[in-house]
Amino acid sequence: MDLVLPLIILVARIVETTMETIRLVYITKGHKYLASGIGTLKIGVWIVSTGLVLTNLDNIPGILAYMLGYGIGTLLGMTIESWIGLGTAVIRIFCTEEPEPLISRMGKMGFGTTRINGSGQFVPAVAVLISIVPRTELKRLLEMLKREYPEVHFTIEEVSTMSERDIYFGGRTNRSIRGFLGCG
């Protein structure tokens, strides 16, 4: 049995679906020119992979390779997107203990923090710490929280739009091509 055609279809479909997944991320983050460029390349690969399947409908391994390539490409695209870490996230940290040591620790790591005091149903006092964090830095913050402050609870949300001001991230801004690609 000739496996060259199914292998070509599989690889093309993995590449095409990976590009589509990454393109969607760039669209949601507002990088329209990069998304457009990726989409242009992606559609070329799609035409090849889909054309190979449609002109060889009697090749069951080719059809299965097309389907499998979609699944693998989706997983690969999501993995690459998490490595790129484009954008920012809001983390809310709920402290029932004195939050000043955590605020200080986060400040030393370069994260600004806003504190809101409140009370809860089961605790008389709670501090909610809010921080806007680049996604590339989120893992480092979460590792510190889990290691040094395991008693806190937190939630994380993706930020789709935010005003660009130097106050965020300790004055760090990255307007280079690396920042545009999500690598900076």
VMD Tcl script that builds the backbone (N, CA, C; Angstrom):
set m [mol new atoms 552]
animate dup $m
set s [atomselect $m all]
$s set {name element resname resid chain x y z} {
  {N N MET 1 A 0.851 -1.180 0.000}
  {CA C MET 1 A 0.000 0.000 0.000}
  {C C MET 1 A 0.895 1.239 0.000}
  {N N ASP 2 A 0.583 2.184 -0.858}
  {CA C ASP 2 A 1.369 3.411 -0.988}
  {C C ASP 2 A 0.938 4.412 0.087}
  {N N LEU 3 A 1.871 4.766 0.965}
  {CA C LEU 3 A 1.571 5.692 2.054}
  {C C LEU 3 A 2.113 7.096 1.816}
  {N N VAL 4 A 2.684 7.332 0.641}
  {CA C VAL 4 A 3.252 8.651 0.365}
  {C C VAL 4 A 2.147 9.708 0.305}
  {N N LEU 5 A 1.095 9.440 -0.428}
  {CA C LEU 5 A 0.002 10.415 -0.545}
  {C C LEU 5 A -0.650 10.717 0.811}
  {N N PRO 6 A -1.020 9.695 1.614}
  {CA C PRO 6 A -1.578 10.008 2.939}
  {C C PRO 6 A -0.614 10.792 3.826}
  {N N LEU 7 A 0.682 10.513 3.720}
  {CA C LEU 7 A 1.668 11.244 4.513}
  {C C LEU 7 A 1.727 12.709 4.091}
  {N N ILE 8 A 1.679 12.959 2.785}
  {CA C ILE 8 A 1.673 14.348 2.293}
  {C C ILE 8 A 0.410 15.062 2.772}
  {N N ILE 9 A -0.717 14.378 2.691}
  {CA C ILE 9 A -1.984 14.965 3.147}
  {C C ILE 9 A -1.929 15.251 4.642}
  {N N LEU 10 A -1.401 14.312 5.419}
  {CA C LEU 10 A -1.316 14.479 6.867}
  {C C LEU 10 A -0.469 15.694 7.229}
  {N N VAL 11 A 0.712 15.788 6.656}
  {CA C VAL 11 A 1.614 16.902 6.968}
  {C C VAL 11 A 1.004 18.233 6.528}
  {N N ALA 12 A 0.425 18.256 5.336}
  {CA C ALA 12 A -0.194 19.498 4.848}
  {C C ALA 12 A -1.344 19.924 5.749}
  {N N ARG 13 A -2.147 18.977 6.175}
  {CA C ARG 13 A -3.293 19.299 7.033}
  {C C ARG 13 A -2.835 19.758 8.420}
  {N N ILE 14 A -1.786 19.151 8.953}
  {CA C ILE 14 A -1.243 19.590 10.242}
  {C C ILE 14 A -0.752 21.031 10.133}
  {N N VAL 15 A 0.010 21.327 9.080}
  {CA C VAL 15 A 0.533 22.681 8.880}
  {C C VAL 15 A -0.617 23.660 8.708}
  {N N GLU 16 A -1.593 23.322 7.882}
  {CA C GLU 16 A -2.715 24.223 7.603}
  {C C GLU 16 A -3.538 24.500 8.858}
  {N N THR 17 A -3.857 23.471 9.621}
  {CA C THR 17 A -4.678 23.662 10.815}
  {C C THR 17 A -3.905 24.392 11.913}
  {N N THR 18 A -2.620 24.126 12.028}
  {CA C THR 18 A -1.788 24.862 12.983}
  {C C THR 18 A -1.793 26.343 12.647}
  {N N MET 19 A -1.613 26.653 11.376}
  {CA C MET 19 A -1.622 28.055 10.947}
  {C C MET 19 A -2.978 28.704 11.210}
  {N N GLU 20 A -4.060 27.982 10.984}
  {CA C GLU 20 A -5.398 28.523 11.224}
  {C C GLU 20 A -5.616 28.819 12.703}
  {N N THR 21 A -5.164 27.928 13.564}
  {CA C THR 21 A -5.312 28.134 15.002}
  {C C THR 21 A -4.545 29.369 15.453}
  {N N ILE 22 A -3.326 29.511 14.988}
  {CA C ILE 22 A -2.510 30.678 15.344}
  {C C ILE 22 A -3.105 31.945 14.734}
  {N N ARG 23 A -3.607 31.849 13.516}
  {CA C ARG 23 A -4.241 33.005 12.864}
  {C C ARG 23 A -5.419 33.521 13.686}
  {N N LEU 24 A -6.219 32.612 14.195}
  {CA C LEU 24 A -7.367 33.015 15.013}
  {C C LEU 24 A -6.934 33.755 16.269}
  {N N VAL 25 A -5.836 33.334 16.864}
  {CA C VAL 25 A -5.319 34.024 18.048}
  {C C VAL 25 A -4.900 35.445 17.681}
  {N N TYR 26 A -4.188 35.589 16.580}
  {CA C TYR 26 A -3.759 36.922 16.163}
  {C C TYR 26 A -4.949 37.814 15.811}
  {N N ILE 27 A -6.011 37.231 15.274}
  {CA C ILE 27 A -7.221 38.013 14.995}
  {C C ILE 27 A -7.811 38.535 16.303}
  {N N THR 28 A -7.959 37.669 17.288}
  {CA C THR 28 A -8.568 38.084 18.552}
  {C C THR 28 A -7.714 39.082 19.312}
  {N N LYS 29 A -6.414 39.099 19.048}
  {CA C LYS 29 A -5.522 40.047 19.721}
  {C C LYS 29 A -5.328 41.327 18.910}
  {N N GLY 30 A -5.999 41.429 17.757}
  {CA C GLY 30 A -5.971 42.657 16.975}
  {C C GLY 30 A -4.803 42.800 16.017}
  {N N HIS 31 A -4.065 41.735 15.757}
  {CA C HIS 31 A -2.933 41.789 14.819}
  {C C HIS 31 A -3.425 41.430 13.417}
  {N N LYS 32 A -4.149 42.358 12.805}
  {CA C LYS 32 A -4.837 42.060 11.553}
  {C C LYS 32 A -3.892 41.785 10.387}
  {N N TYR 33 A -2.759 42.471 10.302}
  {CA C TYR 33 A -1.855 42.256 9.165}
  {C C TYR 33 A -1.144 40.905 9.270}
  {N N LEU 34 A -0.712 40.562 10.474}
  {CA C LEU 34 A -0.073 39.263 10.661}
  {C C LEU 34 A -1.090 38.142 10.427}
  {N N ALA 35 A -2.301 38.309 10.943}
  {CA C ALA 35 A -3.351 37.309 10.728}
  {C C ALA 35 A -3.661 37.155 9.248}
  {N N SER 36 A -3.682 38.274 8.527}
  {CA C SER 36 A -3.945 38.232 7.095}
  {C C SER 36 A -2.844 37.487 6.349}
  {N N GLY 37 A -1.603 37.751 6.710}
  {CA C GLY 37 A -0.479 37.059 6.062}
  {C C GLY 37 A -0.508 35.563 6.315}
  {N N ILE 38 A -0.752 35.189 7.566}
  {CA C ILE 38 A -0.840 33.767 7.900}
  {C C ILE 38 A -2.010 33.129 7.156}
  {N N GLY 39 A -3.138 33.841 7.084}
  {CA C GLY 39 A -4.315 33.318 6.389}
  {C C GLY 39 A -4.060 33.083 4.912}
  {N N THR 40 A -3.283 33.972 4.300}
  {CA C THR 40 A -2.963 33.818 2.886}
  {C C THR 40 A -2.147 32.551 2.645}
  {N N LEU 41 A -1.135 32.325 3.476}
  {CA C LEU 41 A -0.324 31.109 3.351}
  {C C LEU 41 A -1.152 29.866 3.678}
  {N N LYS 42 A -1.950 29.976 4.705}
  {CA C LYS 42 A -2.779 28.859 5.164}
  {C C LYS 42 A -3.729 28.379 4.071}
  {N N ILE 43 A -4.338 29.314 3.353}
  {CA C ILE 43 A -5.318 28.907 2.339}
  {C C ILE 43 A -4.634 28.181 1.182}
  {N N GLY 44 A -3.389 28.545 0.900}
  {CA C GLY 44 A -2.637 27.822 -0.127}
  {C C GLY 44 A -2.403 26.375 0.262}
  {N N VAL 45 A -2.032 26.156 1.509}
  {CA C VAL 45 A -1.820 24.784 1.993}
  {C C VAL 45 A -3.154 24.033 2.033}
  {N N TRP 46 A -4.226 24.720 2.405}
  {CA C TRP 46 A -5.552 24.094 2.454}
  {C C TRP 46 A -5.977 23.609 1.071}
  {N N ILE 47 A -5.742 24.444 0.061}
  {CA C ILE 47 A -6.117 24.059 -1.306}
  {C C ILE 47 A -5.395 22.780 -1.721}
  {N N VAL 48 A -4.109 22.696 -1.382}
  {CA C VAL 48 A -3.341 21.497 -1.740}
  {C C VAL 48 A -3.872 20.276 -0.999}
  {N N SER 49 A -4.006 20.378 0.331}
  {CA C SER 49 A -4.425 19.203 1.107}
  {C C SER 49 A -5.841 18.764 0.745}
  {N N THR 50 A -6.751 19.709 0.621}
  {CA C THR 50 A -8.131 19.367 0.291}
  {C C THR 50 A -8.224 18.841 -1.146}
  {N N GLY 51 A -7.485 19.453 -2.048}
  {CA C GLY 51 A -7.468 18.993 -3.432}
  {C C GLY 51 A -6.971 17.568 -3.555}
  {N N LEU 52 A -5.928 17.221 -2.783}
  {CA C LEU 52 A -5.416 15.849 -2.830}
  {C C LEU 52 A -6.448 14.838 -2.343}
  {N N VAL 53 A -7.225 15.227 -1.355}
  {CA C VAL 53 A -8.258 14.314 -0.848}
  {C C VAL 53 A -9.395 14.201 -1.853}
  {N N LEU 54 A -9.860 15.332 -2.376}
  {CA C LEU 54 A -11.016 15.311 -3.275}
  {C C LEU 54 A -10.721 14.634 -4.614}
  {N N THR 55 A -9.480 14.657 -5.042}
  {CA C THR 55 A -9.135 13.981 -6.294}
  {C C THR 55 A -8.756 12.517 -6.084}
  {N N ASN 56 A -8.764 12.083 -4.827}
  {CA C ASN 56 A -8.425 10.694 -4.501}
  {C C ASN 56 A -9.394 10.148 -3.457}
  {N N LEU 57 A -10.680 10.288 -3.711}
  {CA C LEU 57 A -11.683 9.873 -2.725}
  {C C LEU 57 A -11.700 8.369 -2.474}
  {N N ASP 58 A -11.077 7.595 -3.345}
  {CA C ASP 58 A -10.992 6.157 -3.128}
  {C C ASP 58 A -9.823 5.782 -2.221}
  {N N ASN 59 A -9.017 6.759 -1.832}
  {CA C ASN 59 A -7.854 6.529 -0.970}
  {C C ASN 59 A -8.269 6.763 0.489}
  {N N ILE 60 A -8.745 5.703 1.137}
  {CA C ILE 60 A -9.234 5.802 2.525}
  {C C ILE 60 A -8.126 6.252 3.482}
  {N N PRO 61 A -6.890 5.753 3.361}
  {CA C PRO 61 A -5.831 6.273 4.244}
  {C C PRO 61 A -5.612 7.788 4.076}
  {N N GLY 62 A -5.814 8.298 2.868}
  {CA C GLY 62 A -5.685 9.740 2.636}
  {C C GLY 62 A -6.774 10.524 3.351}
  {N N ILE 63 A -7.990 9.997 3.330}
  {CA C ILE 63 A -9.107 10.645 4.027}
  {C C ILE 63 A -8.868 10.615 5.530}
  {N N LEU 64 A -8.425 9.476 6.036}
  {CA C LEU 64 A -8.123 9.369 7.471}
  {C C LEU 64 A -6.970 10.299 7.858}
  {N N ALA 65 A -5.976 10.421 6.978}
  {CA C ALA 65 A -4.853 11.324 7.245}
  {C C ALA 65 A -5.325 12.774 7.312}
  {N N TYR 66 A -6.261 13.132 6.451}
  {CA C TYR 66 A -6.839 14.480 6.444}
  {C C TYR 66 A -7.527 14.760 7.780}
  {N N MET 67 A -8.306 13.809 8.246}
  {CA C MET 67 A -9.018 13.968 9.512}
  {C C MET 67 A -8.044 14.020 10.688}
  {N N LEU 68 A -7.074 13.137 10.699}
  {CA C LEU 68 A -6.092 13.091 11.777}
  {C C LEU 68 A -5.246 14.363 11.794}
  {N N GLY 69 A -4.921 14.863 10.618}
  {CA C GLY 69 A -4.133 16.100 10.525}
  {C C GLY 69 A -4.844 17.283 11.143}
  {N N TYR 70 A -6.165 17.302 11.041}
  {CA C TYR 70 A -6.941 18.386 11.651}
  {C C TYR 70 A -6.789 18.359 13.176}
  {N N GLY 71 A -6.935 17.191 13.758}
  {CA C GLY 71 A -6.808 17.062 15.212}
  {C C GLY 71 A -5.415 17.392 15.704}
  {N N ILE 72 A -4.413 16.841 15.040}
  {CA C ILE 72 A -3.024 17.103 15.443}
  {C C ILE 72 A -2.681 18.575 15.233}
  {N N GLY 73 A -3.128 19.152 14.140}
  {CA C GLY 73 A -2.855 20.562 13.863}
  {C C GLY 73 A -3.478 21.487 14.894}
  {N N THR 74 A -4.677 21.142 15.346}
  {CA C THR 74 A -5.320 21.941 16.388}
  {C C THR 74 A -4.509 21.893 17.674}
  {N N LEU 75 A -4.103 20.704 18.086}
  {CA C LEU 75 A -3.278 20.569 19.297}
  {C C LEU 75 A -1.954 21.309 19.157}
  {N N LEU 76 A -1.311 21.164 18.012}
  {CA C LEU 76 A -0.027 21.827 17.784}
  {C C LEU 76 A -0.186 23.341 17.772}
  {N N GLY 77 A -1.238 23.829 17.129}
  {CA C GLY 77 A -1.492 25.270 17.098}
  {C C GLY 77 A -1.723 25.841 18.483}
  {N N MET 78 A -2.493 25.132 19.304}
  {CA C MET 78 A -2.735 25.594 20.669}
  {C C MET 78 A -1.457 25.568 21.500}
  {N N THR 79 A -0.614 24.571 21.277}
  {CA C THR 79 A 0.660 24.489 21.998}
  {C C THR 79 A 1.564 25.646 21.604}
  {N N ILE 80 A 1.674 25.916 20.316}
  {CA C ILE 80 A 2.505 27.028 19.847}
  {C C ILE 80 A 1.970 28.346 20.375}
  {N N GLU 81 A 0.658 28.518 20.380}
  {CA C GLU 81 A 0.058 29.749 20.897}
  {C C GLU 81 A 0.406 29.949 22.366}
  {N N SER 82 A 0.413 28.876 23.147}
  {CA C SER 82 A 0.760 29.025 24.564}
  {C C SER 82 A 2.237 29.370 24.727}
  {N N TRP 83 A 3.094 28.914 23.826}
  {CA C TRP 83 A 4.510 29.290 23.878}
  {C C TRP 83 A 4.691 30.758 23.532}
  {N N ILE 84 A 3.939 31.228 22.538}
  {CA C ILE 84 A 4.035 32.629 22.138}
  {C C ILE 84 A 3.574 33.529 23.276}
  {N N GLY 85 A 2.492 33.168 23.936}
  {CA C GLY 85 A 2.005 33.923 25.092}
  {C C GLY 85 A 1.636 35.357 24.756}
  {N N LEU 86 A 0.966 35.554 23.645}
  {CA C LEU 86 A 0.601 36.886 23.204}
  {C C LEU 86 A -0.477 37.472 24.102}
  {N N GLY 87 A -0.332 38.728 24.461}
  {CA C GLY 87 A -1.378 39.420 25.192}
  {C C GLY 87 A -1.134 39.507 26.685}
  {N N THR 88 A -2.198 39.867 27.376}
  {CA C THR 88 A -2.133 40.073 28.817}
  {C C THR 88 A -3.280 39.339 29.497}
  {N N ALA 89 A -3.142 39.178 30.794}
  {CA C ALA 89 A -4.173 38.538 31.599}
  {C C ALA 89 A -4.376 39.355 32.867}
  {N N VAL 90 A -5.563 39.277 33.409}
  {CA C VAL 90 A -5.856 39.864 34.710}
  {C C VAL 90 A -5.902 38.713 35.698}
  {N N ILE 91 A -5.145 38.832 36.760}
  {CA C ILE 91 A -5.197 37.826 37.818}
  {C C ILE 91 A -5.779 38.470 39.064}
  {N N ARG 92 A -6.740 37.800 39.649}
  {CA C ARG 92 A -7.349 38.241 40.905}
  {C C ARG 92 A -6.947 37.237 41.966}
  {N N ILE 93 A -6.324 37.730 43.013}
  {CA C ILE 93 A -5.839 36.866 44.084}
  {C C ILE 93 A -6.647 37.192 45.338}
  {N N PHE 94 A -7.234 36.180 45.943}
  {CA C PHE 94 A -8.059 36.359 47.128}
  {C C PHE 94 A -7.270 35.918 48.359}
  {N N CYS 95 A -7.015 36.870 49.267}
  {CA C CYS 95 A -6.203 36.607 50.466}
  {C C CYS 95 A -7.061 36.755 51.711}
  {N N THR 96 A -7.052 35.759 52.558}
  {CA C THR 96 A -7.711 35.879 53.850}
  {C C THR 96 A -6.701 36.210 54.939}
  {N N GLU 97 A -5.418 36.131 54.621}
  {CA C GLU 97 A -4.338 36.522 55.535}
  {C C GLU 97 A -3.879 37.926 55.154}
  {N N GLU 98 A -2.962 38.473 55.923}
  {CA C GLU 98 A -2.402 39.799 55.645}
  {C C GLU 98 A -1.760 39.791 54.248}
  {N N PRO 99 A -2.210 40.650 53.313}
  {CA C PRO 99 A -1.718 40.586 51.934}
  {C C PRO 99 A -0.416 41.365 51.677}
  {N N GLU 100 A 0.036 42.179 52.627}
  {CA C GLU 100 A 1.210 43.026 52.369}
  {C C GLU 100 A 2.461 42.242 51.960}
  {N N PRO 101 A 2.781 41.095 52.592}
  {CA C PRO 101 A 3.964 40.345 52.122}
  {C C PRO 101 A 3.843 39.894 50.662}
  {N N LEU 102 A 2.641 39.485 50.262}
  {CA C LEU 102 A 2.431 39.066 48.878}
  {C C LEU 102 A 2.518 40.262 47.929}
  {N N ILE 103 A 1.941 41.387 48.328}
  {CA C ILE 103 A 2.020 42.592 47.496}
  {C C ILE 103 A 3.476 42.992 47.300}
  {N N SER 104 A 4.243 42.949 48.385}
  {CA C SER 104 A 5.669 43.289 48.304}
  {C C SER 104 A 6.418 42.308 47.397}
  {N N ARG 105 A 6.132 41.022 47.545}
  {CA C ARG 105 A 6.803 39.985 46.727}
  {C C ARG 105 A 6.476 40.181 45.248}
  {N N MET 106 A 5.217 40.465 44.951}
  {CA C MET 106 A 4.832 40.694 43.566}
  {C C MET 106 A 5.510 41.949 43.018}
  {N N GLY 107 A 5.621 42.980 43.833}
  {CA C GLY 107 A 6.311 44.206 43.416}
  {C C GLY 107 A 7.766 43.943 43.074}
  {N N LYS 108 A 8.436 43.111 43.873}
  {CA C LYS 108 A 9.837 42.761 43.606}
  {C C LYS 108 A 9.978 41.975 42.305}
  {N N MET 109 A 8.911 41.263 41.935}
  {CA C MET 109 A 8.922 40.504 40.677}
  {C C MET 109 A 8.562 41.388 39.483}
  {N N GLY 110 A 8.145 42.639 39.747}
  {CA C GLY 110 A 7.820 43.563 38.670}
  {C C GLY 110 A 6.337 43.675 38.346}
  {N N PHE 111 A 5.490 43.145 39.229}
  {CA C PHE 111 A 4.054 43.184 38.995}
  {C C PHE 111 A 3.404 44.230 39.881}
  {N N GLY 112 A 2.699 45.165 39.264}
  {CA C GLY 112 A 1.913 46.119 40.021}
  {C C GLY 112 A 0.659 45.436 40.539}
  {N N THR 113 A 0.182 45.906 41.683}
  {CA C THR 113 A -0.967 45.268 42.308}
  {C C THR 113 A -1.928 46.316 42.846}
  {N N THR 114 A -3.197 46.105 42.628}
  {CA C THR 114 A -4.247 46.928 43.227}
  {C C THR 114 A -4.937 46.080 44.284}
  {N N ARG 115 A -5.110 46.664 45.471}
  {CA C ARG 115 A -5.736 45.940 46.591}
  {C C ARG 115 A -7.142 46.487 46.825}
  {N N ILE 116 A -8.097 45.571 46.954}
  {CA C ILE 116 A -9.464 45.924 47.312}
  {C C ILE 116 A -9.821 45.121 48.557}
  {N N ASN 117 A -10.237 45.808 49.615}
  {CA C ASN 117 A -10.609 45.131 50.857}
  {C C ASN 117 A -12.099 44.841 50.852}
  {N N GLY 118 A -12.447 43.693 51.412}
  {CA C GLY 118 A -13.843 43.328 51.483}
  {C C GLY 118 A -14.079 42.294 52.558}
  {N N SER 119 A -15.248 41.734 52.537}
  {CA C SER 119 A -15.578 40.656 53.470}
  {C C SER 119 A -16.303 39.583 52.682}
  {N N GLY 120 A -16.278 38.388 53.233}
  {CA C GLY 120 A -16.912 37.275 52.551}
  {C C GLY 120 A -17.945 36.601 53.421}
  {N N GLN 121 A -18.629 35.661 52.868}
  {CA C GLN 121 A -19.660 34.936 53.599}
  {C C GLN 121 A -19.053 34.101 54.716}
  {N N PHE 122 A -17.871 33.544 54.475}
  {CA C PHE 122 A -17.272 32.628 55.437}
  {C C PHE 122 A -16.054 33.206 56.152}
  {N N VAL 123 A -15.592 34.381 55.729}
  {CA C VAL 123 A -14.445 35.024 56.383}
  {C C VAL 123 A -14.793 36.487 56.659}
  {N N PRO 124 A -14.340 37.013 57.806}
  {CA C PRO 124 A -14.687 38.397 58.135}
  {C C PRO 124 A -13.965 39.429 57.268}
  {N N ALA 125 A -12.789 39.099 56.781}
  {CA C ALA 125 A -12.043 40.056 55.957}
  {C C ALA 125 A -11.314 39.313 54.845}
  {N N VAL 126 A -11.322 39.917 53.665}
  {CA C VAL 126 A -10.613 39.355 52.526}
  {C C VAL 126 A -10.028 40.517 51.726}
  {N N ALA 127 A -8.850 40.319 51.208}
  {CA C ALA 127 A -8.238 41.298 50.314}
  {C C ALA 127 A -8.202 40.680 48.921}
  {N N VAL 128 A -8.660 41.434 47.953}
  {CA C VAL 128 A -8.602 40.992 46.563}
  {C C VAL 128 A -7.490 41.796 45.908}
  {N N LEU 129 A -6.476 41.098 45.431}
  {CA C LEU 129 A -5.361 41.738 44.743}
  {C C LEU 129 A -5.565 41.540 43.250}
  {N N ILE 130 A -5.478 42.627 42.513}
  {CA C ILE 130 A -5.683 42.576 41.068}
  {C C ILE 130 A -4.397 43.018 40.393}
  {N N SER 131 A -3.957 42.241 39.414}
  {CA C SER 131 A -2.740 42.576 38.689}
  {C C SER 131 A -2.935 42.270 37.210}
  {N N ILE 132 A -2.431 43.152 36.369}
  {CA C ILE 132 A -2.438 42.936 34.924}
  {C C ILE 132 A -1.051 42.418 34.568}
  {N N VAL 133 A -1.015 41.231 33.973}
  {CA C VAL 133 A 0.242 40.508 33.789}
  {C C VAL 133 A 0.408 40.110 32.325}
  {N N PRO 134 A 1.578 40.346 31.735}
  {CA C PRO 134 A 1.813 39.803 30.388}
  {C C PRO 134 A 1.719 38.279 30.435}
  {N N ARG 135 A 1.091 37.679 29.445}
  {CA C ARG 135 A 0.947 36.215 29.453}
  {C C ARG 135 A 2.284 35.496 29.494}
  {N N THR 136 A 3.324 36.141 28.944}
  {CA C THR 136 A 4.643 35.509 28.984}
  {C C THR 136 A 5.189 35.439 30.407}
  {N N GLU 137 A 4.668 36.258 31.307}
  {CA C GLU 137 A 5.126 36.283 32.696}
  {C C GLU 137 A 4.185 35.526 33.634}
  {N N LEU 138 A 3.030 35.131 33.157}
  {CA C LEU 138 A 2.010 34.537 34.009}
  {C C LEU 138 A 2.491 33.257 34.686}
  {N N LYS 139 A 3.181 32.416 33.959}
  {CA C LYS 139 A 3.655 31.149 34.526}
  {C C LYS 139 A 4.578 31.400 35.707}
  {N N ARG 140 A 5.455 32.369 35.584}
  {CA C ARG 140 A 6.389 32.689 36.665}
  {C C ARG 140 A 5.630 33.143 37.915}
  {N N LEU 141 A 4.608 33.971 37.739}
  {CA C LEU 141 A 3.808 34.431 38.866}
  {C C LEU 141 A 3.047 33.276 39.503}
  {N N LEU 142 A 2.436 32.425 38.702}
  {CA C LEU 142 A 1.672 31.297 39.233}
  {C C LEU 142 A 2.553 30.313 39.993}
  {N N GLU 143 A 3.754 30.058 39.481}
  {CA C GLU 143 A 4.680 29.172 40.190}
  {C C GLU 143 A 5.018 29.731 41.558}
  {N N MET 144 A 5.258 31.045 41.637}
  {CA C MET 144 A 5.559 31.673 42.922}
  {C C MET 144 A 4.360 31.567 43.862}
  {N N LEU 145 A 3.160 31.842 43.366}
  {CA C LEU 145 A 1.969 31.764 44.212}
  {C C LEU 145 A 1.770 30.358 44.769}
  {N N LYS 146 A 1.885 29.365 43.927}
  {CA C LYS 146 A 1.669 27.983 44.361}
  {C C LYS 146 A 2.746 27.528 45.345}
  {N N ARG 147 A 3.972 27.998 45.150}
  {CA C ARG 147 A 5.084 27.593 46.002}
  {C C ARG 147 A 5.091 28.340 47.336}
  {N N GLU 148 A 4.916 29.669 47.303}
  {CA C GLU 148 A 5.094 30.492 48.495}
  {C C GLU 148 A 3.790 30.883 49.188}
  {N N TYR 149 A 2.676 30.871 48.475}
  {CA C TYR 149 A 1.381 31.282 49.033}
  {C C TYR 149 A 0.293 30.284 48.637}
  {N N PRO 150 A 0.428 29.035 49.047}
  {CA C PRO 150 A -0.540 28.019 48.604}
  {C C PRO 150 A -1.953 28.226 49.156}
  {N N GLU 151 A -2.104 29.076 50.151}
  {CA C GLU 151 A -3.421 29.278 50.759}
  {C C GLU 151 A -4.295 30.258 49.985}
  {N N VAL 152 A -3.722 31.018 49.047}
  {CA C VAL 152 A -4.519 31.993 48.304}
  {C C VAL 152 A -5.290 31.308 47.178}
  {N N HIS 153 A -6.380 31.921 46.809}
  {CA C HIS 153 A -7.155 31.479 45.647}
  {C C HIS 153 A -7.004 32.551 44.579}
  {N N PHE 154 A -7.065 32.140 43.325}
  {CA C PHE 154 A -6.928 33.133 42.262}
  {C C PHE 154 A -7.767 32.749 41.053}
  {N N THR 155 A -8.091 33.769 40.267}
  {CA C THR 155 A -8.752 33.573 38.983}
  {C C THR 155 A -7.941 34.320 37.936}
  {N N ILE 156 A -8.010 33.857 36.706}
  {CA C ILE 156 A -7.262 34.474 35.611}
  {C C ILE 156 A -8.216 34.687 34.451}
  {N N GLU 157 A -8.146 35.874 33.849}
  {CA C GLU 157 A -8.943 36.182 32.664}
  {C C GLU 157 A -8.048 36.751 31.579}
  {N N GLU 158 A -8.330 36.391 30.356}
  {CA C GLU 158 A -7.644 36.990 29.217}
  {C C GLU 158 A -8.150 38.415 29.022}
  {N N VAL 159 A -7.265 39.305 28.620}
  {CA C VAL 159 A -7.642 40.683 28.316}
  {C C VAL 159 A -7.690 40.812 26.804}
  {N N SER 160 A -8.843 41.236 26.268}
  {CA C SER 160 A -8.931 41.393 24.819}
  {C C SER 160 A -8.458 42.772 24.387}
  {N N THR 161 A -8.719 43.795 25.188}
  {CA C THR 161 A -8.306 45.156 24.862}
  {C C THR 161 A -7.931 45.863 26.153}
  {N N MET 162 A -6.873 46.664 26.079}
  {CA C MET 162 A -6.527 47.507 27.220}
  {C C MET 162 A -5.825 48.745 26.713}
  {N N SER 163 A -5.896 49.807 27.510}
  {CA C SER 163 A -5.207 51.031 27.110}
  {C C SER 163 A -3.711 50.812 27.259}
  {N N GLU 164 A -2.942 51.346 26.330}
  {CA C GLU 164 A -1.489 51.185 26.383}
  {C C GLU 164 A -0.887 52.338 27.161}
  {N N ARG 165 A -0.420 52.024 28.353}
  {CA C ARG 165 A 0.223 53.024 29.189}
  {C C ARG 165 A 1.451 52.403 29.809}
  {N N ASP 166 A 2.455 53.209 30.033}
  {CA C ASP 166 A 3.703 52.708 30.593}
  {C C ASP 166 A 3.580 52.294 32.049}
  {N N ILE 167 A 2.463 52.620 32.712}
  {CA C ILE 167 A 2.306 52.271 34.118}
  {C C ILE 167 A 2.254 50.754 34.312}
  {N N TYR 168 A 1.751 50.031 33.314}
  {CA C TYR 168 A 1.638 48.590 33.429}
  {C C TYR 168 A 3.005 47.945 33.258}
  {N N PHE 169 A 3.226 46.885 33.975}
  {CA C PHE 169 A 4.425 46.058 33.855}
  {C C PHE 169 A 5.694 46.828 34.196}
  {N N GLY 170 A 5.634 47.705 35.187}
  {CA C GLY 170 A 6.836 48.398 35.644}
  {C C GLY 170 A 7.454 49.288 34.588}
  {N N GLY 171 A 6.654 49.863 33.707}
  {CA C GLY 171 A 7.174 50.757 32.681}
  {C C GLY 171 A 7.716 50.046 31.455}
  {N N ARG 172 A 7.635 48.723 31.448}
  {CA C ARG 172 A 8.150 47.979 30.295}
  {C C ARG 172 A 7.147 48.024 29.159}
  {N N THR 173 A 7.592 48.453 28.018}
  {CA C THR 173 A 6.761 48.333 26.819}
  {C C THR 173 A 7.635 47.704 25.754}
  {N N ASN 174 A 7.023 46.965 24.884}
  {CA C ASN 174 A 7.785 46.296 23.840}
  {C C ASN 174 A 7.092 46.549 22.515}
  {N N ARG 175 A 7.594 47.502 21.772}
  {CA C ARG 175 A 6.995 47.848 20.483}
  {C C ARG 175 A 7.843 47.322 19.323}
  {N N SER 176 A 8.771 46.436 19.613}
  {CA C SER 176 A 9.607 45.882 18.545}
  {C C SER 176 A 8.847 44.777 17.818}
  {N N ILE 177 A 9.446 44.262 16.774}
  {CA C ILE 177 A 8.824 43.179 16.003}
  {C C ILE 177 A 8.675 41.931 16.881}
  {N N ARG 178 A 9.608 41.718 17.824}
  {CA C ARG 178 A 9.486 40.564 18.728}
  {C C ARG 178 A 8.223 40.680 19.578}
  {N N GLY 179 A 7.911 41.907 20.047}
  {CA C GLY 179 A 6.694 42.111 20.822}
  {C C GLY 179 A 5.455 41.906 19.971}
  {N N PHE 180 A 5.503 42.338 18.729}
  {CA C PHE 180 A 4.394 42.157 17.798}
  {C C PHE 180 A 4.105 40.674 17.574}
  {N N LEU 181 A 5.157 39.890 17.489}
  {CA C LEU 181 A 5.010 38.448 17.276}
  {C C LEU 181 A 4.701 37.717 18.568}
  {N N GLY 182 A 4.742 38.443 19.711}
  {CA C GLY 182 A 4.448 37.815 20.982}
  {C C GLY 182 A 5.651 37.165 21.616}
  {N N CYS 183 A 6.843 37.493 21.157}
  {CA C CYS 183 A 8.061 36.852 21.676}
  {C C CYS 183 A 8.835 37.748 22.637}
  {N N GLY 184 A 8.382 38.957 22.881}
  {CA C GLY 184 A 9.189 39.870 23.675}
  {C C GLY 184 A 8.673 40.157 25.015}
}
mol reanalyze $m
mol bondsrecalc $m
mol representation Tube
mol addrep $m
